[in-house]
Amino acid sequence: MDILLWIVAIVGGVTGLLTTLYLTISFPAVIIWKIYRRIAHGIPVTK
């Protein structure tokens, strides 16, 4: 039972870490991409 609890804790921790990293990287990347498209191609930021 103790081993199973450790496995669940590790899997949950890794899942949370990967989700946090994805959101931390993707939000600024999308904003930078939209600003680039606005400057380079004149596409509205909201599109």
Steps between C-alpha positions, in 0.01 A plus 500: 500500500786739579660441156168564324459827688850611395429415136174697503674797666785499248268468198278779633798724569650445156163565335459825689854607417458430129168685490653800673798505262272475197285792613803708600654457156191503278327818623795735435573319171146563373512865602838550330373320188192723481710816542738378227210434261359844577828673418606285204167436327252748646273223630287611798615368838152370579474286188 
